Amino acid sequence: MTVTALDPRTALVVVDLQAGILAAPTAPHPADAVLARSVDLADAFRARGLPVVLVRVTAAPDGADAVPGRTDAAPGAARPDGWDVLAPELHTAASDIVVTKRSWGAFYGTDLDLQLRRRGVTQVVLTGIATSTGVESTARAAHEHGYHVSLVTDAMSDRSAQDHEHSTGRVFPRLGECGTTADLLTLLDA
């Protein structure tokens, strides 16, 4: 379903647009395009006094805070210094909510839900990398927490176009409404 409306208290949630993730190849959209579209949306939300949430993922150097489970991911893998630094292009504002997570989704183990509810937020708009992990996990949790969910499909990307297309074509329509950056900017101007 195409994005049809924005609630009066809608928050933008930008997932994992940080140095280490932006440096990796993405598809179908290049990381710099995802970042530029997310910056446009963040600027528009801030100009209207709407909350902007910037999410970053990190882990303790020893991996002690990694979420347990048997996967092929290396949760305690060493990362270079600065890997988890948010992209400077996002121009983090004093009013922004910065969430640091240790797993795929931005709700688990963080105060994101509390921060949104304190501000009366009823809808979240999601952008970021990677579509099928950080963005999808956050969208699922937002839906489960009772938020209206909107997903900006040209302001997100993944490690493969197939993973992105699976999430945007099969999963996201069951969680909320999908649209483009232009669609969201038009709704913000309405």
KOLTOR-481737 format. One line per 8 residues: for each residue x, y, z of N, C-alpha, C, O. Coordinates in Angstrom, 3 decimals, padded with zeros to 6 digits. Example, Ala and Ser with C-alpha at 12.3 -4.5 7.8 and 13.67 -1.06 7.14 Angstrom:
<pts>
013.190,-005.690,007.800,012.300,-004.500,007.800,013.200,-003.300,007.800,014.236,-003.319,008.465 | 012.850,-002.250,007.080,013.670,-001.060,007.140,012.900,000.030,007.870,013.409,001.138,008.039
</pts>
This chain:
<pts>
000.838,-001.171,000.000,000.000,000.000,000.000,000.889,001.243,000.000,001.875,001.311,000.735 | 000.540,002.204,-000.813,001.283,003.456,-000.896,001.022,004.296,000.344,-000.059,004.219,000.927 | 001.992,005.090,000.750,001.827,005.957,001.913,000.691,006.926,001.627,000.711,007.653,000.634 | -000.305,006.926,002.519,-001.497,007.745,002.302,-001.581,008.947,003.217,-002.179,009.962,002.860 | -000.980,008.842,004.408,-001.124,009.927,005.379,000.012,009.872,006.399,000.650,008.840,006.602 | 000.235,011.015,007.025,001.156,011.095,008.149,000.373,011.584,009.363,-000.369,012.563,009.282 | 000.544,010.898,010.482,-000.078,011.330,011.725,000.539,012.661,012.161,001.664,012.975,011.771 | -000.187,013.446,012.964,000.384,014.725,013.437,001.700,014.554,014.197,002.548,015.445,014.158
001.886,013.432,014.885,003.140,013.177,015.613,003.814,011.963,014.999,003.733,010.851,015.521 | 004.470,012.200,013.896,005.211,011.168,013.186,006.696,011.403,013.388,007.161,012.542,013.353 | 007.448,010.318,013.601,008.902,010.422,013.765,009.602,009.735,012.605,009.144,008.707,012.107 | 010.707,010.311,012.186,011.593,009.672,011.216,012.607,008.849,011.997,013.227,009.347,012.937 | 012.774,007.584,011.605,013.762,006.707,012.231,014.760,006.289,011.154,014.407,005.571,010.218 | 015.995,006.735,011.289,017.065,006.478,010.326,017.960,005.391,010.922,018.575,005.586,011.970 | 018.026,004.245,010.241,018.680,003.061,010.789,020.087,002.857,010.218,020.263,002.672,009.014 | 021.073,002.893,011.101,022.445,002.449,010.833,023.181,003.163,009.700,023.977,002.542,008.996
022.931,004.437,009.519,023.697,005.184,008.515,024.946,005.715,009.197,025.026,006.877,009.596 | 025.910,004.824,009.312,027.155,005.068,010.035,028.321,004.633,009.167,028.148,003.910,008.186 | 029.504,005.081,009.539,030.704,004.917,008.707,030.907,003.500,008.192,031.035,003.306,006.983 | 030.941,002.517,009.060,031.248,001.148,008.644,030.219,000.535,007.729,030.560,-000.249,006.844 | 028.967,000.879,007.930,027.901,000.310,007.097,027.828,001.038,005.762,027.616,000.409,004.725 | 028.001,002.347,005.776,027.969,003.107,004.523,029.142,002.771,003.612,029.061,002.998,002.404 | 030.222,002.239,004.157,031.404,001.902,003.364,031.237,000.605,002.582,031.996,000.353,001.647 | 030.262,-000.220,002.943,030.067,-001.506,002.269,029.199,-001.331,001.026,028.383,-000.411,000.968
029.368,-002.205,000.031,028.525,-002.120,-001.166,027.062,-002.422,-000.841,026.768,-003.277,-000.006 | 026.153,-001.715,-001.506,024.722,-001.932,-001.316,024.001,-002.012,-002.651,024.495,-001.546,-003.677 | 022.814,-002.619,-002.612,021.978,-002.727,-003.802,020.521,-002.768,-003.355,020.266,-003.280,-002.265 | 019.586,-002.288,-004.081,019.718,-001.721,-005.415,020.131,-000.254,-005.429,020.467,000.278,-006.487 | 020.111,000.411,-004.273,020.457,001.823,-004.217,021.848,001.989,-003.607,022.163,001.337,-002.611 | 022.677,002.843,-004.183,023.993,003.097,-003.589,023.824,003.744,-002.212,022.877,004.495,-001.980 | 024.741,003.445,-001.319,024.668,003.966,000.047,024.624,005.490,000.079,023.909,006.067,000.899 | 025.379,006.152,-000.802,025.374,007.617,-000.784,024.013,008.186,-001.166,023.644,009.258,-000.686
023.256,007.491,-002.023,021.908,007.932,-002.385,020.947,007.737,-001.211,020.097,008.590,-000.953 | 021.081,006.615,-000.503,020.263,006.360,000.686,020.536,007.442,001.728,019.607,007.975,002.335 | 021.803,007.761,001.930,022.173,008.797,002.890,021.595,010.149,002.472,021.016,010.849,003.303 | 021.739,010.523,001.219,021.244,011.825,000.747,019.728,011.936,000.921,019.230,012.977,001.350 | 018.993,010.871,000.592,017.533,010.901,000.754,017.143,010.961,002.226,016.189,011.645,002.595 | 017.880,010.245,003.057,017.603,010.280,004.499,017.886,011.657,005.078,017.150,012.127,005.945 | 018.943,012.307,004.608,019.264,013.674,005.038,018.136,014.618,004.632,017.715,015.451,005.435 | 017.637,014.502,003.397,016.522,015.347,002.944,015.306,015.177,003.850,014.664,016.156,004.232
014.997,013.925,004.189,013.853,013.664,005.059,014.099,014.198,006.473,013.210,014.804,007.070 | 015.296,013.976,007.005,015.605,014.461,008.351,015.483,015.985,008.406,014.918,016.524,009.358 | 016.001,016.675,007.408,015.898,018.136,007.374,014.435,018.573,007.332,014.052,019.530,008.005 | 013.619,017.875,006.544,012.193,018.217,006.429,011.455,017.950,007.740,010.614,018.751,008.148 | 011.756,016.843,008.396,011.115,016.547,009.683,011.504,017.594,010.722,010.649,018.106,011.445 | 012.800,017.910,010.793,013.252,018.904,011.768,012.603,020.267,011.511,012.213,020.951,012.457 | 012.483,020.665,010.243,011.892,021.957,009.899,010.443,022.058,010.353,009.932,023.158,010.564 | 009.781,020.916,010.506,008.378,020.889,010.933,008.233,020.554,012.419,007.123,020.359,012.914
009.362,020.490,013.123,009.323,020.212,014.553,008.966,018.776,014.885,008.512,018.488,015.992 | 009.169,017.864,013.925,008.874,016.449,014.146,010.138,015.710,014.572,011.235,016.061,014.139 | 009.995,014.694,015.414,011.169,013.978,015.922,011.952,013.244,014.836,011.384,012.673,013.905 | 013.265,013.281,014.988,014.190,012.520,014.148,014.986,011.607,015.070,015.601,012.060,016.035 | 014.964,010.316,014.757,015.701,009.324,015.528,016.841,008.808,014.669,016.618,008.337,013.554 | 018.054,008.894,015.180,019.229,008.383,014.478,019.709,007.149,015.238,020.100,007.233,016.402 | 019.673,006.011,014.563,020.019,004.735,015.182,021.386,004.300,014.695,021.700,004.383,013.507 | 022.190,003.838,015.632,023.503,003.289,015.288,023.652,001.953,015.986,023.078,001.723,017.051
024.428,001.079,015.375,024.692,-000.233,015.969,026.157,-000.307,016.350,027.026,000.172,015.621 | 026.421,-000.904,017.487,027.789,-001.071,017.945,027.854,-002.301,018.840,026.833,-002.927,019.122 | 029.033,-002.636,019.276,029.226,-003.756,020.198,030.463,-003.486,021.036,031.373,-002.772,020.615 | 030.482,-004.061,022.220,031.670,-003.959,023.067,032.825,-004.651,022.350,032.605,-005.651,021.667 | 034.042,-004.147,022.487,035.191,-004.749,021.805,035.353,-006.243,022.083,035.816,-006.993,021.222 | 034.972,-006.671,023.284,035.123,-008.099,023.604,033.899,-008.924,023.205,033.887,-010.140,023.398 | 032.879,-008.283,022.654,031.683,-009.000,022.218,030.775,-009.436,023.353,029.812,-010.168,023.126 | 031.067,-009.000,024.572,030.306,-009.446,025.744,028.840,-009.039,025.704,028.009,-009.684,026.343
028.505,-007.979,024.966,027.111,-007.539,024.922,026.372,-008.023,023.681,025.253,-007.582,023.417 | 026.984,-008.925,022.920,026.353,-009.453,021.709,025.144,-010.296,022.080,025.132,-010.988,023.098 | 024.128,-010.221,021.227,022.939,-011.039,021.424,023.315,-012.484,021.131,023.900,-012.763,020.085 | 022.992,-013.407,022.031,023.391,-014.803,021.819,022.595,-015.474,020.708,021.518,-015.007,020.337 | 023.111,-016.536,020.195,022.435,-017.315,019.166,023.439,-017.931,018.227,024.583,-017.485,018.132 | 023.005,-018.944,017.546,023.879,-019.625,016.589,023.602,-019.088,015.195,022.586,-019.405,014.577 | 024.523,-018.273,014.717,024.405,-017.704,013.375,025.779,-017.704,012.733,026.783,-018.030,013.366 | 025.800,-017.329,011.458,027.088,-017.242,010.774,027.722,-015.867,010.944,028.815,-015.616,010.436
027.034,-014.973,011.662,027.589,-013.645,011.925,028.595,-013.748,013.063,028.479,-014.608,013.937 | 029.559,-012.881,013.039,030.570,-012.854,014.096,030.307,-011.640,014.985,030.893,-010.581,014.758 | 029.421,-011.771,016.013,029.030,-010.608,016.807,030.178,-009.927,017.522,030.121,-008.719,017.749 | 031.207,-010.654,017.881,032.318,-010.052,018.591,033.476,-009.668,017.686,034.562,-009.345,018.167 | 033.251,-009.703,016.369,034.323,-009.395,015.430,034.849,-007.980,015.652,034.079,-007.053,015.903 | 036.138,-007.829,015.560,036.763,-006.516,015.739,036.348,-005.589,014.609,036.315,-005.991,013.446 | 036.037,-004.365,014.949,035.672,-003.342,013.976,036.709,-002.229,014.068,037.244,-001.973,015.146 | 036.993,-001.576,012.971,037.947,-000.464,013.030,037.380,000.704,013.843,036.164,000.863,013.945
038.256,001.506,014.410,037.821,002.698,015.130,036.964,003.553,014.202,037.283,003.723,013.026 | 035.884,004.083,014.742,034.999,004.944,013.964,033.955,004.216,013.165,033.132,004.858,012.512 | 033.952,002.901,013.188,032.996,002.102,012.411,031.558,002.473,012.740,030.697,002.470,011.861 | 031.294,002.791,014.003,029.928,003.035,014.457,029.561,004.515,014.563,028.558,004.855,015.190 | 030.353,005.392,013.965,030.081,006.828,014.007,029.031,007.182,012.960,029.161,006.837,011.786 | 027.982,007.881,013.411,026.931,008.312,012.483,027.513,009.208,011.392,028.451,009.969,011.632 | 026.944,009.106,010.194,027.409,009.915,009.062,027.288,011.401,009.403,026.222,011.846,009.829 | 028.349,012.167,009.226,028.292,013.597,009.555,027.266,014.345,008.709,026.759,015.383,009.132
026.957,013.832,007.522,025.968,014.477,006.648,024.587,014.551,007.301,023.763,015.380,006.916 | 024.334,013.686,008.289,023.035,013.697,008.974,022.850,014.943,009.841,021.732,015.245,010.258 | 023.938,015.666,010.114,023.860,016.910,010.895,023.041,016.718,012.160,022.023,017.383,012.349 | 023.471,015.829,013.011,022.743,015.537,014.240,022.415,016.828,014.978,023.302,017.613,015.313 | 021.120,017.032,015.227,020.645,018.227,015.916,020.446,017.927,017.398,020.303,016.769,017.788 | 020.437,018.961,018.212,020.240,018.800,019.655,018.902,018.136,019.951,018.770,017.438,020.957 | 017.917,018.342,019.099,016.583,017.770,019.316,016.478,016.302,018.874,015.491,015.639,019.191 | 017.466,015.796,018.158,017.413,014.416,017.669,017.533,013.420,018.821,018.163,013.692,019.843
016.922,012.287,018.627,017.047,011.170,019.557,018.091,010.234,018.956,017.922,009.767,017.829 | 019.154,009.957,019.681,020.167,009.032,019.198,020.030,007.736,019.988,020.095,007.726,021.217 | 019.838,006.638,019.248,019.648,005.323,019.853,020.835,004.445,019.472,021.192,004.336,018.299 | 021.434,003.829,020.468,022.515,002.882,020.224,021.987,001.493,020.512,021.517,001.212,021.615 | 022.066,000.627,019.517,021.556,-000.737,019.659,022.688,-001.735,019.549,023.785,-001.410,019.094 | 022.407,-002.950,019.972,023.397,-004.018,019.951,022.912,-005.210,019.130,023.592,-006.232,019.045 | 021.742,-005.073,018.534,021.164,-006.143,017.724,020.570,-005.526,016.463,020.723,-004.327,016.226 | 019.900,-006.329,015.662,019.370,-005.817,014.401,018.356,-004.702,014.588,018.462,-003.658,013.946
017.378,-004.906,015.454,016.282,-003.958,015.593,016.574,-002.835,016.566,017.346,-003.007,017.509 | 015.956,-001.683,016.338,016.190,-000.500,017.157,015.346,-000.467,018.428,015.567,000.397,019.276 | 014.390,-001.377,018.587,013.562,-001.385,019.791,014.137,-002.279,020.885,014.130,-001.901,022.056 | 014.635,-003.459,020.518,015.096,-004.426,021.509,016.300,-003.885,022.280,017.310,-003.508,021.685 | 016.183,-003.850,023.600,017.304,-003.440,024.445,017.624,-001.961,024.432,018.694,-001.565,024.895 | 016.726,-001.126,023.913,016.944,000.328,023.874,015.742,001.028,024.502,014.763,000.385,024.881 | 015.829,002.345,024.607,014.703,003.121,025.122,013.912,003.791,023.993,013.229,004.787,024.234 | 013.991,003.269,022.779,013.316,003.901,021.639,011.813,004.037,021.872,011.264,005.120,021.670
011.138,002.977,022.286,009.692,003.053,022.494,009.358,004.121,023.535,008.427,004.901,023.338 | 010.092,004.165,024.623,009.871,005.163,025.665,010.049,006.576,025.120,009.226,007.454,025.379 | 011.119,006.791,024.369,011.373,008.116,023.801,010.254,008.554,022.850,009.847,009.716,022.864 | 009.759,007.626,022.027,008.682,007.963,021.095,007.380,008.251,021.836,006.698,009.232,021.539 | 007.039,007.406,022.790,005.779,007.588,023.532,005.791,008.880,024.346,004.759,009.541,024.458 | 006.930,009.250,024.912,007.031,010.518,025.659,006.719,011.710,024.768,006.252,012.744,025.245 | 006.974,011.567,023.493,006.735,012.651,022.541,005.388,012.520,021.841,005.073,013.320,020.961 | 004.594,011.530,022.216,003.268,011.353,021.628,003.283,010.810,020.214,002.305,010.968,019.483
004.373,010.174,019.814,004.509,009.661,018.448,003.579,008.458,018.244,003.519,007.550,019.074 | 002.857,008.478,017.120,001.962,007.366,016.765,002.348,006.698,015.448,001.811,005.647,015.097 | 003.272,007.308,014.731,003.700,006.768,013.432,005.205,006.925,013.294,005.779,007.920,013.736 | 005.844,005.925,012.670,007.266,006.017,012.360,007.466,005.854,010.861,006.789,005.060,010.207 | 008.405,006.619,010.336,008.836,006.536,008.944,010.266,006.014,008.983,011.117,006.585,009.667 | 010.537,004.937,008.257,011.834,004.271,008.341,012.662,004.406,007.073,012.153,004.298,005.958 | 013.974,004.648,007.278,014.969,004.623,006.212,016.195,003.901,006.762,016.278,003.667,007.968 | 017.151,003.542,005.895,018.421,003.027,006.387,018.965,001.823,005.653,018.476,001.427,004.595
019.993,001.257,006.252,020.699,000.089,005.707,020.928,-000.866,006.866,021.412,-000.441,007.914 | 020.615,-002.073,006.722,020.200,-002.834,005.575,018.702,-003.139,005.656,018.153,-003.407,006.724 | 018.074,-003.088,004.498,016.633,-003.260,004.391,016.147,-004.509,005.114,015.199,-004.446,005.897 | 016.795,-005.648,004.855,016.288,-006.932,005.362,016.708,-007.249,006.791,016.259,-008.249,007.351 | 017.554,-006.427,007.389,017.973,-006.706,008.766,017.560,-005.548,009.678,016.501,-005.608,010.303 | 018.370,-004.508,009.760,018.077,-003.414,010.681,016.751,-002.731,010.433,016.003,-002.473,011.376 | 016.443,-002.430,009.170,015.193,-001.739,008.864,014.006,-002.672,009.087,013.033,-002.295,009.741 | 014.082,-003.885,008.549,012.955,-004.812,008.697,012.707,-005.165,010.162,011.555,-005.195,010.595
013.751,-005.429,010.926,013.578,-005.755,012.345,012.934,-004.595,013.097,012.068,-004.806,013.946 | 013.348,-003.391,012.791,012.770,-002.212,013.431,011.319,-002.023,012.999,010.474,-001.669,013.821 | 011.021,-002.252,011.734,009.642,-002.129,011.248,008.728,-003.160,011.906,007.606,-002.837,012.299 | 009.204,-004.399,012.027,008.393,-005.434,012.681,008.086,-005.048,014.121,006.943,-005.164,014.564 | 009.097,-004.590,014.856,008.887,-004.216,016.253,007.973,-002.994,016.373,007.132,-002.941,017.270 | 008.129,-002.017,015.482,007.254,-000.843,015.503,005.803,-001.271,015.306,004.910,-000.800,016.010 | 005.576,-002.158,014.355,004.233,-002.686,014.102,003.703,-003.395,015.350,002.558,-003.186,015.751 | 004.537,-004.227,015.955,004.130,-004.959,017.162,003.865,-004.026,018.345,003.061,-004.349,019.220
004.535,-002.874,018.375,004.311,-001.892,019.436,003.103,-000.991,019.144,002.775,-000.124,019.954 | 002.453,-001.183,018.019,001.239,-000.443,017.702,001.418,000.864,016.970,000.476,001.651,016.889 | 002.607,001.124,016.428,002.824,002.334,015.637,002.334,002.117,014.213,002.378,000.999,013.700 | 001.868,003.181,013.578,001.672,003.142,012.134,003.068,003.175,011.531,003.918,003.943,011.981 | 003.314,002.354,010.521,004.652,002.217,009.952,004.630,002.638,008.487,003.786,002.180,007.716 | 005.560,003.512,008.107,005.756,003.888,006.708,007.212,003.632,006.363,008.111,003.952,007.142 | 007.437,003.061,005.204,008.776,002.645,004.787,009.153,003.337,003.491,008.439,003.238,002.493 | 010.276,004.038,003.511,010.715,004.823,002.353,011.673,003.947,001.543,012.871,003.901,001.823
011.141,003.265,000.551,011.878,002.196,-000.132,013.054,002.670,-000.973,013.948,001.875,-001.268 | 013.083,003.943,-001.370,014.257,004.430,-002.114,015.278,005.077,-001.177,016.318,005.559,-001.627 | 014.981,005.088,000.125,015.917,005.609,001.120,016.385,004.471,002.026,016.661,004.658,003.212 | 016.463,003.287,001.421,017.010,002.117,002.106,017.638,001.219,001.062,017.299,001.286,-000.120 | 018.551,000.383,001.505,019.210,-000.545,000.600,019.752,-001.701,001.415,019.656,-001.708,002.643 | 020.328,-002.689,000.719,020.754,-003.919,001.369,022.066,-004.388,000.754,022.632,-003.711,-000.104 | 022.536,-005.523,001.185,023.750,-006.114,000.620,023.474,-006.745,-000.741,024.388,-006.916,-001.547 | 022.195,-007.094,-000.998,021.827,-007.614,-002.311,020.463,-007.060,-002.696,019.621,-006.800,-001.836
020.254,-006.883,-003.992,018.964,-006.398,-004.481,017.855,-007.397,-004.160,016.723,-006.996,-003.891 | 018.167,-008.694,-004.187,017.154,-009.713,-003.896,016.646,-009.582,-002.463,015.441,-009.669,-002.226 | 017.547,-009.375,-001.505,017.123,-009.214,-000.111,016.253,-007.964,000.044,015.230,-007.992,000.729 | 016.667,-006.870,-000.594,015.883,-005.624,-000.555,014.495,-005.850,-001.143,013.492,-005.463,-000.545 | 014.441,-006.473,-002.307,013.155,-006.694,-002.980,012.242,-007.621,-002.186,011.028,-007.421,-002.165 | 012.811,-008.630,-001.532,011.982,-009.516,-000.707,011.307,-008.715,000.417,010.103,-008.839,000.644 | 012.094,-007.903,001.107,011.530,-007.107,002.207,010.498,-006.108,001.699,009.398,-006.022,002.245 | 010.845,-005.351,000.656,009.943,-004.297,000.184,008.707,-004.860,-000.521,007.634,-004.260,-000.470
008.858,-006.002,-001.173,007.739,-006.558,-001.928,006.854,-007.518,-001.160,005.657,-007.611,-001.432 | 007.427,-008.235,-000.201,006.672,-009.282,000.493,006.403,-008.987,001.963,005.314,-009.270,002.462 | 007.377,-008.423,002.654,007.239,-008.233,004.102,006.624,-006.867,004.430,005.656,-006.797,005.187 | 007.166,-005.801,003.881,006.745,-004.462,004.262,005.259,-004.181,004.026,004.637,-003.529,004.864 | 004.661,-004.647,002.915,003.228,-004.377,002.741,002.352,-004.967,003.852,001.208,-004.547,004.026 | 002.877,-005.926,004.592,002.126,-006.507,005.702,002.336,-005.736,007.000,001.608,-005.941,007.971 | 003.337,-004.846,007.018,003.662,-004.087,008.225,003.215,-002.632,008.162,003.021,-001.997,009.198 | 003.050,-002.102,006.958,002.693,-000.695,006.836,002.591,-000.262,005.394,002.359,-001.068,004.493
002.768,001.022,005.196,002.676,001.600,003.865,004.079,001.915,003.340,004.966,002.316,004.094 | 004.256,001.723,002.034,005.556,001.971,001.395,005.437,003.140,000.433,004.402,003.333,-000.204 | 006.502,003.913,000.337,006.533,005.022,-000.602,007.956,005.455,-000.860,008.905,004.849,-000.363 | 008.096,006.499,-001.637,009.401,007.051,-001.982,009.666,008.308,-001.153,008.781,008.815,-000.465 | 010.880,008.788,-001.233,011.240,010.026,-000.569,010.326,011.159,-001.055,009.833,011.953,-000.254 | 010.108,011.225,-002.365,009.240,012.263,-002.919,007.818,012.170,-002.345,007.202,013.189,-002.036 | 007.306,010.944,-002.207,005.971,010.755,-001.624,005.903,011.337,-000.214,004.957,012.042,000.136 | 006.923,011.029,000.587,006.935,011.500,001.984,007.101,013.009,002.055,006.449,013.663,002.868
007.962,013.570,001.219,008.145,015.014,001.228,006.850,015.725,000.818,006.520,016.779,001.361 | 006.123,015.148,-000.135,004.824,015.725,-000.554,003.836,015.692,000.603,003.134,016.674,000.844 | 003.773,014.574,001.321,002.856,014.476,002.467,003.250,015.463,003.576,002.379,016.037,004.230 | 004.538,015.656,003.786,004.993,016.612,004.793,004.583,018.044,004.426,004.321,018.863,005.307 | 004.531,018.336,003.131,004.160,019.672,002.666,002.653,019.906,002.673,002.199,021.048,002.608 | 001.877,018.824,002.753,000.410,018.952,002.681,-000.160,019.587,003.936,-001.373,019.768,004.041
</pts>
